[in-house]
């Protein structure tokens, strides 16, 4: 527990990047802000340990990913008291293809979405994803495969390279 | 494994990340305060548990990580010791200290019209008073059917002139196979070029940009490789004019091409972290633009820093395009920042920002003039589509809508786009074009014609 100026500097420098990560993990600004804040509170409590032994940002991102897929999030969602009006986020992407997939992501279970975000936003390999989420590599591969399959089937006109509709 | 979905997903996540809310400047202090509150509560809980256990004659094991009731030694009378882990704090789902950021934005009043007009100086007219875009800028708006004469689906790309729209068709999802010129007066089309499939297993054509009598696009056939393609607007064969090999960043990740356009007789593009580059439209070597390492193109020839386009872990953040430089003339522009203010994002002419305390968001010109208070929205709720033109969302009941705002004239126009508040607005911006699909037709807006 500390008011280490390095903690303040870390939050100032990285909070926006963490919010972006929280946003692609959760798909909405309210959960993004809540995930970020909760993870930072936990980081603050563990600051001296994390700061000396780990990369604080990696630690915070791991906490956010685990929080997002945990039962705690499922319970907590109903108790959020968030003041951001809906208008504070611009929820369209300029290109139709990306827009369609971003929308389709909302239909995925949290674990599948988390695996896809870690793989395609964080650029982690399956072993790293398994470590972040605390699951096996086989589970990661399974979630990734199921998630991508659902994305393909949920977006209209998404076809294979040979032109056949999936 | 089909790489098309993976590439689109990668782009979608990175684009969407830019829509995330931003952290208030007071976040660190707020987090520390909440953290201390939890520690205090955890201690109280620990003490309470100890009292319960002692009173019940049971035993507890104390260690550095917290208090754990030993199995079989719970308190008498059916009471159970509550396991407490002070390192994690009490279960937040039962804590009254629900974790939220400090109030960055004013709590919205319940009435939707009032909500939009409570801020001092709010220039947005009430919902009822807004004019449809067809009335505000009739010269800029056209409506066309959503199918080509031969029945195929198509997607607008940009205006070639007042009466001609460039459109593309897809062989499969996101896989553009043809570019066409659509005559808005006669509803007829002329082929511009076939778009070849990528050589490699990944990445369809994207970034279609119009200029110099040509259309250019890029493809990412393999990780780290960008192929640049050009076709004449008069019609003809598309050809690959250059390839760019991206440099992996320090962490082994590749930066991403994030600006791509035609400027005169050259293609100009910037890649996050790598800087700005040019290549002649006719083909040749990709040349780095001097002194642009780590910078991004805002609008050629202006470059600057943009944290949203540099997503590497561990890099310091910078405000978006607050300081910009003209790489052709060397002219620099900065933006006025007063005491107690912070800027979040600037275009060539206009910046958005807010007060660091009490965060009242505003929009104004770089020199600080013509400041307007933004109404209850964070600055990032506005989306710059064309130099001075912003998309300005609003909400009425459970419905969302979008206005287009000309920051120079202060005019607003209702695009007519409506969507349930929990879904996205299907609206798209390319080149000098903004388009949206309404029912069975496209509303295409020529941004160059708005004045």
Interface residues (C-beta under 8 A of the other chain):
Chain A: X1 X3 X7 X8 X11 X12 X13 X14 X15 X16 X17 X18 X19 X20 X21 X22 X23 X24 X29 X32 X33 X34 X36 X37 X38 X40 X41 X42 X44 X45 X46 X57 X58 X72 X75 X76 X79 X80 X81 X82 X83 X84 X85 X86 X87 X88 X89 X90 X91 X92 X93 X94 X95 X96 X97 X98 X99 X100 X101 X102 X103 X105 X116 X117 X120 X121 X123 X148 X151 X152 X155 X156 X157 X158 X159 X160 X161 X163
Chain B: X1 X2 X4 X5 X6 X8 X9 X10 X11 X12 X13 X14 X15 X16 X17 X18 X19 X20 X21 X22 X23 X25 X27 X28 X29 X30 X31 X32 X34 X35 X36 X38 X39 X87 X88 X89 X91 X92 X93 X98 X99 X100 X101 X103 X104 X105 X107 X108 X115 X153 X155 X170 X171 X172 X173 X174 X175 X201 X206 X253 X307 X308 X311 X313 X314 X316 X317 X376 X377 X378 X380 X381 X382 X383 X391 X393 X394 X395 X400 X421 X422 X423 X424 X425 X426 X427 X428 X429 X430
